[in-house]
Amino acid sequence: MVVNSSQRRMSITAMAVVLSAIASFSFGSSTRVAVALSAFLTLLATGAAIFTTPGLRSSHPVVVRAALTITTVDVVLFATYFFPANTNTNLATGAAMSIVLLGLSFLTGASGQISLGNGAFMGVGAFAMAIWANHHATSPIVVGLLVAIVSGALVGLLLGLPATRLRGPYLAGMTLAFAVAFAAILSSFNSWTGGDSGLQLPTAATPPHWLLGFFDSGTSLLTTNSMWLADIAIVVTGVAFFFMANLFASRTGRAMRLIRDNDVAAELVGVSLPRGRVVAFVVSSAYAALGGALSTLIDNAVSPSTYSFALSITILSLIVIGGIGTIPGALIGGIVYAYSNSVITWITNQTGLNPQGNLASQLNGIIFGGLLIVTMLFAPLGISGTARHLWRTRRRRTPR
Amino acid sequence: MDPFLTSRIMTDLLGGLTNGVVYGLVALSLVLVWRSTGILNFAQGAMPMVATYLGMGLLSYNLSYWPCVAVAIVAGFTIGGITERVLVRGLYGKPEINPIVVMVGFLIVLEAVAAAVWSTKPRGLPSPFSAIDWQIGGKPFGLSDFSVFEILTAIGVMAVIAALFRFTKLGLQLRASAIAPEVSRLLGVRVGRMLTLGWMLSTAVGTITTILVASNYFTGLTPQVMDGVFAFGFIAAAVGGLDSPVGSIVAGVSIGIILQFVGDYLNSNDIILTALLILVVSLMVRPNGLFTRSSARRV
């Protein structure tokens, strides 16, 4: 009997699943923990098996991407159980930001345009989520997130329509004007957006009862809450990355890269330029809105001062540093964002600067702005693009 | 006296004109850089801001007003030149987002450094002329000594720039190297120097604008003093056409007047919204600006 490699892999995976289930039930302190543990290990084994199967990557790329996403999300979810509360909060913040960055990465990487207003689009989503939750207190979180995505996409469409005819820096300037005007827009819808003080969510996102059962009785509510929020953020981020990876690889994604590289050639082969540009812009603002809605959920409130022009600039810096136009770049940028404040505080402490002094309060701008310039001048592909480039040139040089 | 001179409409018109020439100057400085190097300089507000701090900071060393202004303008020339040589030189011919990102980064760095060195506390600049409105028949007329000075300065700067470009050999070289760099180089024009000069001129114009803004408005001189003005100036430049100096000035003045009326008759929040609306609508109607002749794009 001929056993090919994929059949062998399947049997190994099945064995691993059975073994892990047995192990979970013998080591788990209760049935619930055992079920959770075996589910984790099963997903891990299945995902790893699919991901490593040779040939599947080219024949069924979507399946492989799904497996990769599920495995990663699975591992991170499992890890949140052991993390302290502040790590989980950082993780959730970083995950929300990485969704925003993914949208901007797509806009630039796929269509060659740039937006200086993604902080404002993030604010659109954040306020849409808060307003929806205040009017429909009992609606599930997913509905709120969808409302935020739709409103972000609509605003993006509104601003993106003139973008269909714009070339060069006009779009950047227009999105800059939108970011600057966003505070005024919010305050002219005062009765909805709560003016300067912003909005509170009516109820904080609390973990369901079955989840609370996993914890020891002494575990604080803060720990469970931050874990729950991190889990939501990670699952949403996984879904967002999965969709984006497929979009990048799809016909639409290819058409957009052609627009970026040579728009005349794109038109000649029948790609509609206006459509491509609008789609890229709408997708990017919808992603920004989703990230903003998650931030509202994490902070349990939304304030207009958060979504200033400075945030848009931070978003731009993060994706440029991470690697503009790449998917891993968005993840790197999200991680940088989650820990940027800690790092800057650390630098302040190490250098003995006065934390209330002028220099310490401006360190954020100096470092991010400097990194933005240095990255663009010397490594315009960012961390992820440069790493990929190095990897490829190394592989080409080493004889096989 | 004619009551119309002190009416609300007249006051708004004159106030709008005073603001509008400032927007026009910012737009003009953007156009100078765009025409010579094809880069939209997002640090166009921040570079002159630093020059103004450097020059007007000498006021606290008992230097009188006009020498300080001269020092600030010289600092503006220098900063513009250095920026072009160090930061911008390597960006020509790169994808169009590269210069945008670098200049945005430069904007952040300059504002942060300025705030670190000079703090974010507003610094009042002494005004060389009275900013109190003239009185006609006991009622305020919408102009003051200072706003007349502002308008005259703006007209003067525009006239000098126009004369430079139109009537001097240097202006001809500047125009030639913007339109046909290769041909100009063959004919012996130092194109690189012309590009640097374009940036120097633009930053110097920006410095004059910043001094006007910082002594006119109640805000005083802060690291962010030009942020709002830059937004309106960019809108003016985009509406008028980044290729057209005349268009940008006309658009700047018109936008200043329109926004003054909006702020007076509607709500101060509506000013920036109206500006955004003007930008979006005008870009939809004429994507390359109202005053630009549509040009064929080379493939």
Interface residues (C-beta under 8 A of the other chain):
Chain A: T108 G112 Q113 I114 L116 L159 L161 P162 R165 L166 R167 G168 P169 Y170 A172 G173 M174 L176 A177 F178 V180 A181 A184 I185 S187 S188 V264 F309 I313 L316 S317 V320 I324 N358 L359 S361 Q362 L363 N364 G365 I366 F368 G369 G370 L371 L372 I373 M376 L377 P380
Chain B: I39 L40 F42 L87 G90 L91 K94 P95 E96 I97 N98 I100 V101 V102 V104 G105 F106 L107 I108 V109 E111 A112 V113 A115 A116 V117 S119 T120 D227 G228 A231 F234 I235 A238 N267 N269 D270 I271 I272 L273 A275 L276 L279 V280 L283 M284 P287 R297 V299
